[in-house]
Amino acid sequence: DTTAISKGKGFQGAVKKNGQHRGPMAHGSKFHRHQGSNGSSSDPSRVFKGKGMPGHMGSEKITVQNLEIVRVDADKNLILVKGAVPGPRKGLVTIKETTRADI
């Protein structure tokens, strides 16, 4: 398992952050990358928990499981890992033994 802080993306809209669909780009539409409806009017008259909204994206603690350590080079202080390691370049990464069996 490799654990690190993911790359920060700053403030992102609903389309990029949550993968929501965008509105029509032509024919007089005024809503291109807005999130659309937030919920019903009279009942339940609230926004449900977990609704995808614009906001800060990234800079979270992420763990990627079942990565393979290919080689350890002690002379150059390198650990070669096969797979996607989270975080920016020169970032601090924690490597530990995996907790689940191979899939």
N, CA, C and O atoms as a GROMACS GRO file, in nm:
protein
  412
    1ASP      N    1   0.084  -0.119   0.000
    1ASP     CA    2   0.000   0.000   0.000
    1ASP      C    3   0.088   0.124   0.000
    1ASP      O    4   0.187   0.130   0.073
    2THR      N    5   0.052   0.221  -0.080
    2THR     CA    6   0.122   0.350  -0.079
    2THR      C    7   0.022   0.457  -0.038
    2THR      O    8  -0.089   0.463  -0.091
    3THR      N    9   0.061   0.541   0.057
    3THR     CA   10  -0.026   0.646   0.108
    3THR      C   11   0.045   0.779   0.092
    3THR      O   12   0.164   0.792   0.124
    4ALA      N   13  -0.029   0.880   0.042
    4ALA     CA   14   0.027   1.014   0.026
    4ALA      C   15  -0.086   1.114   0.019
    4ALA      O   16  -0.204   1.078   0.013
    5ILE      N   17  -0.050   1.242   0.021
    5ILE     CA   18  -0.146   1.350   0.002
    5ILE      C   19  -0.157   1.374  -0.149
    5ILE      O   20  -0.057   1.398  -0.215
    6SER      N   21  -0.281   1.367  -0.202
    6SER     CA   22  -0.300   1.381  -0.346
    6SER      C   23  -0.270   1.523  -0.392
    6SER      O   24  -0.265   1.615  -0.310
    7LYS      N   25  -0.250   1.540  -0.522
    7LYS     CA   26  -0.222   1.671  -0.579
    7LYS      C   27  -0.341   1.764  -0.556
    7LYS      O   28  -0.455   1.724  -0.577
    8GLY      N   29  -0.314   1.885  -0.512
    8GLY     CA   30  -0.420   1.983  -0.491
    8GLY      C   31  -0.462   2.045  -0.623
    8GLY      O   32  -0.377   2.081  -0.705
    9LYS      N   33  -0.592   2.058  -0.645
    9LYS     CA   34  -0.645   2.116  -0.768
    9LYS      C   35  -0.712   2.251  -0.744
    9LYS      O   36  -0.755   2.316  -0.840
   10GLY      N   37  -0.720   2.295  -0.619
   10GLY     CA   38  -0.784   2.423  -0.591
   10GLY      C   39  -0.936   2.414  -0.596
   10GLY      O   40  -0.993   2.306  -0.580
   11PHE      N   41  -1.001   2.528  -0.619
   11PHE     CA   42  -1.147   2.532  -0.626
   11PHE      C   43  -1.191   2.487  -0.764
   11PHE      O   44  -1.151   2.546  -0.865
   12GLN      N   45  -1.274   2.383  -0.770
   12GLN     CA   46  -1.321   2.329  -0.897
   12GLN      C   47  -1.473   2.327  -0.901
   12GLN      O   48  -1.538   2.317  -0.797
   13GLY      N   49  -1.527   2.338  -1.021
   13GLY     CA   50  -1.671   2.336  -1.040
   13GLY      C   51  -1.727   2.195  -1.036
   13GLY      O   52  -1.654   2.098  -1.023
   14ALA      N   53  -1.860   2.187  -1.048
   14ALA     CA   54  -1.929   2.059  -1.037
   14ALA      C   55  -1.896   1.966  -1.153
   14ALA      O   56  -1.893   1.844  -1.135
   15VAL      N   57  -1.872   2.021  -1.272
   15VAL     CA   58  -1.846   1.937  -1.390
   15VAL      C   59  -1.713   1.864  -1.373
   15VAL      O   60  -1.706   1.743  -1.397
   16LYS      N   61  -1.608   1.934  -1.333
   16LYS     CA   62  -1.477   1.870  -1.318
   16LYS      C   63  -1.469   1.787  -1.190
   16LYS      O   64  -1.418   1.675  -1.192
   17LYS      N   65  -1.520   1.841  -1.080
   17LYS     CA   66  -1.503   1.776  -0.951
   17LYS      C   67  -1.586   1.649  -0.938
   17LYS      O   68  -1.538   1.549  -0.885
   18ASN      N   69  -1.711   1.651  -0.985
   18ASN     CA   70  -1.802   1.539  -0.964
   18ASN      C   71  -1.838   1.464  -1.091
   18ASN      O   72  -1.913   1.367  -1.085
   19GLY      N   73  -1.786   1.508  -1.206
   19GLY     CA   74  -1.817   1.440  -1.331
   19GLY      C   75  -1.960   1.461  -1.377
   19GLY      O   76  -2.014   1.378  -1.450
   20GLN      N   77  -2.021   1.572  -1.336
   20GLN     CA   78  -2.158   1.599  -1.380
   20GLN      C   79  -2.158   1.643  -1.525
   20GLN      O   80  -2.057   1.691  -1.577
   21HIS      N   81  -2.273   1.627  -1.591
   21HIS     CA   82  -2.285   1.666  -1.732
   21HIS      C   83  -2.304   1.816  -1.742
   21HIS      O   84  -2.364   1.878  -1.653
   22ARG      N   85  -2.254   1.874  -1.849
   22ARG     CA   86  -2.270   2.017  -1.869
   22ARG      C   87  -2.399   2.043  -1.946
   22ARG      O   88  -2.459   1.952  -2.003
   23GLY      N   89  -2.441   2.169  -1.946
   23GLY     CA   90  -2.561   2.207  -2.019
   23GLY      C   91  -2.529   2.232  -2.166
   23GLY      O   92  -2.412   2.227  -2.205
   24PRO      N   93  -2.631   2.260  -2.246
   24PRO     CA   94  -2.607   2.287  -2.388
   24PRO      C   95  -2.526   2.416  -2.406
   24PRO      O   96  -2.546   2.512  -2.333
   25MET      N   97  -2.436   2.416  -2.503
   25MET     CA   98  -2.348   2.530  -2.523
   25MET      C   99  -2.407   2.634  -2.619
   25MET      O  100  -2.356   2.745  -2.627
   26ALA      N  101  -2.514   2.600  -2.690
   26ALA     CA  102  -2.569   2.691  -2.791
   26ALA      C  103  -2.720   2.700  -2.777
   26ALA      O  104  -2.778   2.651  -2.680
   27HIS      N  105  -2.783   2.763  -2.874
   27HIS     CA  106  -2.929   2.778  -2.884
   27HIS      C  107  -2.986   2.855  -2.765
   27HIS      O  108  -3.093   2.821  -2.714
   28GLY      N  109  -2.914   2.958  -2.720
   28GLY     CA  110  -2.968   3.047  -2.618
   28GLY      C  111  -2.956   2.999  -2.475
   28GLY      O  112  -3.010   3.062  -2.385
   29SER      N  113  -2.885   2.888  -2.452
   29SER     CA  114  -2.871   2.839  -2.316
   29SER      C  115  -2.780   2.930  -2.236
   29SER      O  116  -2.676   2.975  -2.285
   30LYS      N  117  -2.818   2.956  -2.112
   30LYS     CA  118  -2.737   3.041  -2.025
   30LYS      C  119  -2.664   2.960  -1.918
   30LYS      O  120  -2.592   3.018  -1.836
   31PHE      N  121  -2.681   2.828  -1.918
   31PHE     CA  122  -2.620   2.744  -1.815
   31PHE      C  123  -2.532   2.640  -1.882
   31PHE      O  124  -2.580   2.537  -1.928
   32HIS      N  125  -2.402   2.667  -1.887
   32HIS     CA  126  -2.310   2.579  -1.959
   32HIS      C  127  -2.245   2.478  -1.865
   32HIS      O  128  -2.248   2.357  -1.892
   33ARG      N  129  -2.186   2.526  -1.757
   33ARG     CA  130  -2.114   2.436  -1.666
   33ARG      C  131  -2.170   2.444  -1.524
   33ARG      O  132  -2.098   2.416  -1.428
   34HIS      N  133  -2.294   2.482  -1.510
   34HIS     CA  134  -2.359   2.487  -1.379
   34HIS      C  135  -2.398   2.347  -1.336
   34HIS      O  136  -2.402   2.256  -1.419
   35GLN      N  137  -2.427   2.328  -1.208
   35GLN     CA  138  -2.454   2.194  -1.156
   35GLN      C  139  -2.598   2.151  -1.174
   35GLN      O  140  -2.628   2.033  -1.156
   36GLY      N  141  -2.689   2.241  -1.210
   36GLY     CA  142  -2.828   2.202  -1.229
   36GLY      C  143  -2.906   2.210  -1.100
   36GLY      O  144  -2.878   2.295  -1.015
   37SER      N  145  -3.004   2.122  -1.084
   37SER     CA  146  -3.094   2.129  -0.969
   37SER      C  147  -3.025   2.079  -0.842
   37SER      O  148  -2.945   1.985  -0.846
   38ASN      N  149  -3.058   2.144  -0.729
   38ASN     CA  150  -3.004   2.101  -0.600
   38ASN      C  151  -3.100   2.011  -0.525
   38ASN      O  152  -3.059   1.939  -0.434
   39GLY      N  153  -3.227   2.013  -0.561
   39GLY     CA  154  -3.323   1.930  -0.491
   39GLY      C  155  -3.465   1.976  -0.516
   39GLY      O  156  -3.489   2.065  -0.598
   40SER      N  157  -3.558   1.914  -0.447
   40SER     CA  158  -3.699   1.945  -0.465
   40SER      C  159  -3.737   2.073  -0.393
   40SER      O  160  -3.659   2.129  -0.317
   41SER      N  161  -3.860   2.118  -0.418
   41SER     CA  162  -3.907   2.244  -0.361
   41SER      C  163  -3.972   2.225  -0.224
   41SER      O  164  -3.912   2.256  -0.122
   42SER      N  165  -4.096   2.174  -0.223
   42SER     CA  166  -4.169   2.169  -0.096
   42SER      C  167  -4.136   2.045  -0.014
   42SER      O  168  -4.133   2.050   0.109
   43ASP      N  169  -4.112   1.934  -0.081
   43ASP     CA  170  -4.082   1.811  -0.008
   43ASP      C  171  -3.963   1.745  -0.075
   43ASP      O  172  -3.977   1.709  -0.192
   44PRO      N  173  -3.852   1.726  -0.015
   44PRO     CA  174  -3.817   1.737   0.127
   44PRO      C  175  -3.769   1.874   0.170
   44PRO      O  176  -3.733   1.892   0.286
   45SER      N  177  -3.767   1.972   0.080
   45SER     CA  178  -3.728   2.111   0.107
   45SER      C  179  -3.591   2.122   0.175
   45SER      O  180  -3.572   2.199   0.268
   46ARG      N  181  -3.499   2.044   0.126
   46ARG     CA  182  -3.360   2.051   0.173
   46ARG      C  183  -3.271   1.989   0.067
   46ARG      O  184  -3.320   1.924  -0.026
   47VAL      N  185  -3.142   2.009   0.081
   47VAL     CA  186  -3.044   1.947  -0.009
   47VAL      C  187  -2.992   1.822   0.058
   47VAL      O  188  -2.950   1.826   0.174
   48PHE      N  189  -2.996   1.709  -0.013
   48PHE     CA  190  -2.954   1.583   0.045
   48PHE      C  191  -2.804   1.581   0.074
   48PHE      O  192  -2.725   1.642   0.003
   49LYS      N  193  -2.767   1.509   0.180
   49LYS     CA  194  -2.628   1.493   0.220
   49LYS      C  195  -2.552   1.421   0.109
   49LYS      O  196  -2.601   1.323   0.053
   50GLY      N  197  -2.434   1.470   0.077
   50GLY     CA  198  -2.352   1.406  -0.026
   50GLY      C  199  -2.375   1.460  -0.166
   50GLY      O  200  -2.314   1.411  -0.261
   51LYS      N  201  -2.461   1.560  -0.181
   51LYS     CA  202  -2.487   1.620  -0.312
   51LYS      C  203  -2.358   1.681  -0.365
   51LYS      O  204  -2.290   1.755  -0.295
   52GLY      N  205  -2.325   1.649  -0.489
   52GLY     CA  206  -2.202   1.700  -0.549
   52GLY      C  207  -2.212   1.849  -0.576
   52GLY      O  208  -2.296   1.894  -0.653
   53MET      N  209  -2.126   1.925  -0.512
   53MET     CA  210  -2.126   2.070  -0.526
   53MET      C  211  -1.985   2.116  -0.562
   53MET      O  212  -1.888   2.043  -0.541
   54PRO      N  213  -1.973   2.238  -0.616
   54PRO     CA  214  -1.839   2.292  -0.640
   54PRO      C  215  -1.765   2.311  -0.508
   54PRO      O  216  -1.827   2.328  -0.403
   55GLY      N  217  -1.633   2.307  -0.514
   55GLY     CA  218  -1.555   2.327  -0.392
   55GLY      C  219  -1.411   2.284  -0.412
   55GLY      O  220  -1.367   2.261  -0.525
   56HIS      N  221  -1.338   2.276  -0.303
   56HIS     CA  222  -1.196   2.241  -0.308
   56HIS      C  223  -1.179   2.095  -0.347
   56HIS      O  224  -1.249   2.007  -0.298
   57MET      N  225  -1.082   2.071  -0.437
   57MET     CA  226  -1.058   1.936  -0.487
   57MET      C  227  -0.912   1.900  -0.466
   57MET      O  228  -0.823   1.984  -0.488
   58GLY      N  229  -0.886   1.778  -0.425
   58GLY     CA  230  -0.749   1.732  -0.404
   58GLY      C  231  -0.700   1.761  -0.264
   58GLY      O  232  -0.778   1.800  -0.176
   59SER      N  233  -0.570   1.743  -0.243
   59SER     CA  234  -0.504   1.763  -0.113
   59SER      C  235  -0.568   1.677  -0.006
   59SER      O  236  -0.589   1.723   0.107
   60GLU      N  237  -0.600   1.552  -0.040
   60GLU     CA  238  -0.658   1.457   0.055
   60GLU      C  239  -0.562   1.339   0.072
   60GLU      O  240  -0.480   1.312  -0.016
   61LYS      N  241  -0.574   1.270   0.184
   61LYS     CA  242  -0.492   1.152   0.208
   61LYS      C  243  -0.550   1.036   0.126
   61LYS      O  244  -0.666   0.999   0.143
   62ILE      N  245  -0.469   0.979   0.037
   62ILE     CA  246  -0.512   0.874  -0.056
   62ILE      C  247  -0.424   0.751  -0.034
   62ILE      O  248  -0.303   0.763  -0.017
   63THR      N  249  -0.485   0.633  -0.035
   63THR     CA  250  -0.412   0.507  -0.028
   63THR      C  251  -0.442   0.425  -0.152
   63THR      O  252  -0.558   0.399  -0.184
   64VAL      N  253  -0.337   0.384  -0.222
   64VAL     CA  254  -0.350   0.297  -0.339
   64VAL      C  255  -0.298   0.160  -0.298
   64VAL      O  256  -0.185   0.147  -0.250
   65GLN      N  257  -0.382   0.057  -0.316
   65GLN     CA  258  -0.348  -0.076  -0.267
   65GLN      C  259  -0.292  -0.164  -0.377
   65GLN      O  260  -0.311  -0.139  -0.496
   66ASN      N  261  -0.222  -0.269  -0.335
   66ASN     CA  262  -0.170  -0.376  -0.421
   66ASN      C  263  -0.075  -0.326  -0.529
   66ASN      O  264  -0.081  -0.372  -0.643
   67LEU      N  265   0.013  -0.232  -0.495
   67LEU     CA  266   0.119  -0.193  -0.588
   67LEU      C  267   0.239  -0.284  -0.566
   67LEU      O  268   0.266  -0.328  -0.454
   68GLU      N  269   0.310  -0.310  -0.673
   68GLU     CA  270   0.422  -0.405  -0.668
   68GLU      C  271   0.553  -0.329  -0.661
   68GLU      O  272   0.577  -0.238  -0.741
   69ILE      N  273   0.639  -0.365  -0.566
   69ILE     CA  274   0.773  -0.308  -0.558
   69ILE      C  275   0.862  -0.387  -0.653
   69ILE      O  276   0.884  -0.507  -0.634
   70VAL      N  277   0.912  -0.319  -0.756
   70VAL     CA  278   0.989  -0.386  -0.861
   70VAL      C  279   1.133  -0.404  -0.816
   70VAL      O  280   1.189  -0.514  -0.828
   71ARG      N  281   1.195  -0.296  -0.765
   71ARG     CA  282   1.336  -0.305  -0.728
   71ARG      C  283   1.368  -0.200  -0.622
   71ARG      O  284   1.305  -0.094  -0.618
   72VAL      N  285   1.464  -0.230  -0.538
   72VAL     CA  286   1.513  -0.136  -0.438
   72VAL      C  287   1.660  -0.110  -0.467
   72VAL      O  288   1.741  -0.202  -0.470
   73ASP      N  289   1.694   0.018  -0.489
   73ASP     CA  290   1.832   0.058  -0.517
   73ASP      C  291   1.882   0.139  -0.398
   73ASP      O  292   1.855   0.259  -0.388
   74ALA      N  293   1.955   0.074  -0.308
   74ALA     CA  294   1.999   0.140  -0.184
   74ALA      C  295   2.107   0.244  -0.211
   74ALA      O  296   2.117   0.342  -0.138
   75ASP      N  297   2.188   0.224  -0.317
   75ASP     CA  298   2.296   0.319  -0.347
   75ASP      C  299   2.239   0.456  -0.385
   75ASP      O  300   2.293   0.559  -0.344
   76LYS      N  301   2.131   0.457  -0.463
   76LYS     CA  302   2.073   0.582  -0.511
   76LYS      C  303   1.949   0.625  -0.431
   76LYS      O  304   1.883   0.722  -0.467
   77ASN      N  305   1.918   0.553  -0.324
   77ASN     CA  306   1.800   0.583  -0.242
   77ASN      C  307   1.671   0.577  -0.324
   77ASN      O  308   1.588   0.668  -0.314
   78LEU      N  309   1.653   0.472  -0.403
   78LEU     CA  310   1.536   0.458  -0.490
   78LEU      C  311   1.457   0.333  -0.456
   78LEU      O  312   1.514   0.229  -0.423
   79ILE      N  313   1.325   0.345  -0.464
   79ILE     CA  314   1.235   0.230  -0.459
   79ILE      C  315   1.149   0.238  -0.584
   79ILE      O  316   1.073   0.333  -0.600
   80LEU      N  317   1.160   0.140  -0.672
   80LEU     CA  318   1.083   0.139  -0.796
   80LEU      C  319   0.951   0.066  -0.772
   80LEU      O  320   0.950  -0.050  -0.731
   81VAL      N  321   0.841   0.137  -0.797
   81VAL     CA  322   0.707   0.084  -0.773
   81VAL      C  323   0.633   0.077  -0.905
   81VAL      O  324   0.636   0.172  -0.984
   82LYS      N  325   0.568  -0.038  -0.930
   82LYS     CA  326   0.488  -0.054  -1.052
   82LYS      C  327   0.345  -0.010  -1.022
   82LYS      O  328   0.277  -0.071  -0.941
   83GLY      N  329   0.300   0.096  -1.090
   83GLY     CA  330   0.165   0.146  -1.070
   83GLY      C  331   0.163   0.295  -1.042
   83GLY      O  332   0.267   0.360  -1.041
   84ALA      N  333   0.045   0.347  -1.018
   84ALA     CA  334   0.025   0.490  -0.996
   84ALA      C  335   0.042   0.524  -0.849
   84ALA      O  336  -0.036   0.478  -0.764
   85VAL      N  337   0.143   0.602  -0.818
   85VAL     CA  338   0.169   0.645  -0.681
   85VAL      C  339   0.105   0.782  -0.662
   85VAL      O  340   0.129   0.871  -0.744
   86PRO      N  341   0.025   0.803  -0.557
   86PRO     CA  342  -0.044   0.931  -0.540
   86PRO      C  343   0.052   1.042  -0.498
   86PRO      O  344   0.159   1.016  -0.443
   87GLY      N  345   0.012   1.167  -0.526
   87GLY     CA  346   0.085   1.283  -0.480
   87GLY      C  347   0.170   1.348  -0.586
   87GLY      O  348   0.191   1.291  -0.694
   88PRO      N  349   0.220   1.468  -0.556
   88PRO     CA  350   0.306   1.540  -0.650
   88PRO      C  351   0.448   1.486  -0.649
   88PRO      O  352   0.484   1.403  -0.565
   89ARG      N  353   0.528   1.533  -0.742
   89ARG     CA  354   0.670   1.496  -0.744
   89ARG      C  355   0.738   1.550  -0.619
   89ARG      O  356   0.700   1.655  -0.566
   90LYS      N  357   0.836   1.478  -0.572
   90LYS     CA  358   0.911   1.511  -0.450
   90LYS      C  359   0.821   1.508  -0.326
   90LYS      O  360   0.860   1.560  -0.221
   91GLY      N  361   0.702   1.448  -0.336
   91GLY     CA  362   0.612   1.440  -0.221
   91GLY      C  363   0.648   1.323  -0.131
   91GLY      O  364   0.715   1.229  -0.173
   92LEU      N  365   0.604   1.331  -0.007
   92LEU     CA  366   0.630   1.226   0.091
   92LEU      C  367   0.530   1.112   0.072
   92LEU      O  368   0.409   1.135   0.073
   93VAL      N  369   0.580   0.990   0.055
   93VAL     CA  370   0.496   0.872   0.031
   93VAL      C  371   0.529   0.768   0.137
   93VAL      O  372   0.646   0.742   0.165
   94THR      N  373   0.425   0.708   0.196
   94THR     CA  374   0.442   0.600   0.292
   94THR      C  375   0.413   0.468   0.224
   94THR      O  376   0.306   0.451   0.164
   95ILE      N  377   0.507   0.374   0.233
   95ILE     CA  378   0.489   0.241   0.174
   95ILE      C  379   0.483   0.141   0.288
   95ILE      O  380   0.570   0.138   0.374
   96LYS      N  381   0.378   0.057   0.286
   96LYS     CA  382   0.366  -0.046   0.388
   96LYS      C  383   0.312  -0.173   0.324
   96LYS      O  384   0.266  -0.172   0.210
   97GLU      N  385   0.319  -0.282   0.398
   97GLU     CA  386   0.269  -0.411   0.348
   97GLU      C  387   0.119  -0.404   0.328
   97GLU      O  388   0.047  -0.346   0.410
   98THR      N  389   0.071  -0.462   0.219
   98THR     CA  390  -0.071  -0.453   0.187
   98THR      C  391  -0.155  -0.532   0.287
   98THR      O  392  -0.110  -0.632   0.343
   99THR      N  393  -0.278  -0.486   0.308
   99THR     CA  394  -0.366  -0.549   0.406
   99THR      C  395  -0.462  -0.647   0.343
   99THR      O  396  -0.525  -0.726   0.414
  100ARG      N  397  -0.476  -0.644   0.210
  100ARG     CA  398  -0.569  -0.736   0.145
  100ARG      C  399  -0.495  -0.827   0.049
  100ARG      O  400  -0.385  -0.795   0.004
  101ALA      N  401  -0.556  -0.940   0.018
  101ALA     CA  402  -0.492  -1.039  -0.068
  101ALA      C  403  -0.491  -0.991  -0.213
  101ALA      O  404  -0.566  -0.900  -0.249
  102ASP      N  405  -0.406  -1.052  -0.295
  102ASP     CA  406  -0.401  -1.018  -0.437
  102ASP      C  407  -0.533  -1.048  -0.504
  102ASP      O  408  -0.598  -1.149  -0.475
  103ILE      N  409  -0.572  -0.960  -0.593
  103ILE     CA  410  -0.699  -0.978  -0.663
  103ILE      C  411  -0.673  -1.038  -0.800
  103ILE      O  412  -0.766  -1.062  -0.876
   0.00000   0.00000   0.00000
